[in-house]
Amino acid sequence: MFKWLLIFIGFLVSGSLYAQRVLRLSDTFPVFQLPTTTEETYTNDTTLQYPTIYVFWASWSLASLELLDVIKQHYYVINPTRRGVRQMFIDVVDISIDNKPDHHRIALKREGWPWEQHVFDNKGWESSVLNNLGITKIPTLIIVEKNKKIIVIDPDINQLRNTLSNIKLNTSLSN
């Protein structure tokens, strides 16, 4: 009887692990749709115009806010405006896992992040997108090339800076 119980538990555990996606470098970033704060729908189902940083965060996570602050500090370096012409090198999409709209709205207003895509579905950890992407912690940062291949997952600050510099350099050389 004990043997069958262990087999059953092993089956349950392996089934739940199998259902959890694990993103790896050079994988194609999966397609998803989520509502934005402007009540539109963000989708990444087409070729991206620029390399994109996806940041999964929450207003109650100090580490999330610190990471987004670093991205904000470098945003205009990698996306400068000269004589009224904005030169884009990278997009940022922040995806909140908050389940309280007021907390999310207050954090956005307080932080003043300059990018346009603020995504929020009000479901917290119950979001099907988080489950489908295998996001199990915050902050989680993923950088994706224009062809939607994952090039960086959860970099440290120096790796993030180096990656952004390389993206800017490569974009400048190709233009």
N, C-alpha and C positions, 0 to 999 in steps of 0.2 A: 504494500500500500504506500509506504514511504517513497519507494522508487517512482511510482506513478505521480505522486504529488510533486516530486522534484522535476520530473519530465514536464508536467503541466506548468509549473512556475517558469521553467526554462523556456517553454513555448511562448508564454505570455511576455516575458522579458525580450526575447528575440523578436517577437512580433512588433512590440512597441519601438524597439531600436530600428527595425527595418522601415517602419513608417516615418521615422525622423530623417529628413534630408540633411546631408552634410555637404556644405559648400566647400569647394576646393579651388585653389589657384588654377586658372585656365579653364574652369568650367564656364559654361554659358549661364549668365545670371537669369534666373527664372522670371517669367512674365507674371506680373501681378497688377491689380487695380485697387486703389484705395481713395477715399474722399479726401479732398484738400480742405484747408481752412476757409477757402473762398467758395465752398460747396460745389466745386467742380470735381471731376474724377481724374486722378493721376494714373496713367498707365505707362508702362515701359515696354509695350509690345512692338515698337518699331525700332529701327536703328537709331541709336542715340546721336544727337547732334554734336555733343562733346563728351569726353570722358566724364564720368559722374561719380560723385561720392554719395553713398547711401549711409546715413547715420541713424541707427535705431537708438532712441533715447527716451527719458522720462523726466518730467519737471522735478521730481523728488530725488533724482540721482545726481549728486554733486559731481561724480566722475563724468556723467553725460554732459553736464553744463560746462565743465572745464574743457572737454574735448571740442565741443561746439564753439567755445570761445577761441580756442587755438585756430580752428578753421576760419572763424570770423576775422581774426587778426591777419590771416594770410589771404583772405578772399580777394581783396583789392590788389594784392601783389600778383595773384594769378589771374585776376580779371580786371585789368586796369581800365580806366576811362581817360582818354586823351582827347581834348578838344571836342567833347560831347559825343565821341564815338566810343562805344563800349567794346573792348576787345575781350571776348570770352575765350577762356582756355579750358574751363571745367565747370560743370554744374554741381550743385549740392541739393540733395533731397533729404530733408530730415523727417523721420518717421517716428512719431510719438507713440509710446505704448501707454500713455496715460488713459485712465478710464473716467476721469473727471474733466469735462470740457473747460470749466473755469480755471483749473490749475494750468492746463495747456495754454489757454488764451493769455493768462497773466504772464506765464514764462515767455511766450513769444513777444509780448509787448515790452516786458522788462529787458530782455536780451537784445532786441532789435536786430536780429540776423538779417543780412542784406539779400540773401538769395530768395527766389520766388516760391519754391516748392516746399510748403509745410504740410505734411500729410498726417492725418489723424482720423482713426476710425472708431474711437470711443469704446473699444473692446478690451483694452489692456492685453494681458497675457493670453486671453481667449481668442485673439485675432487669428483667423485662419491663415493670413499671410505670414505671420510669425511662425506658425506651425509648419507651413509649406516650405518656408525658407530655412527652417531649422534654427531660428534665432532663439537662444536659450539664456542670453545674458545681455545686459546693457551696461555701458554703451557697446554697441557692435558697429564697426565701421567697415564698409566694403567699397573698394574703388574698382570701377568697371570701365573698360575701354569702350570706344564708340561702337565696336562690333559686339558689345555685351559680354566680352570675356573678362572674367575676374582677374585682376592683376595684383590686388593687395587685400588681405583680410586682417583686421585688427592690428594695424601697424603701431609701433611705438612712435613717439613724437618725432624723433630723428628720421625714421623710415618714412613717416608721413611727409615731412618737409622735403626729403630727397625725391620721393615719388612725385610730389607736386612740381618740384623744380624740373624734373625730367619731362613731365607732361607739358609744361610751359615751353621748354626748349624744343621738344619735338613738334609741338603745334606751331611755334614760331618758324621753324625751319621748313615746315610743309606749306606754309602760306606764302 
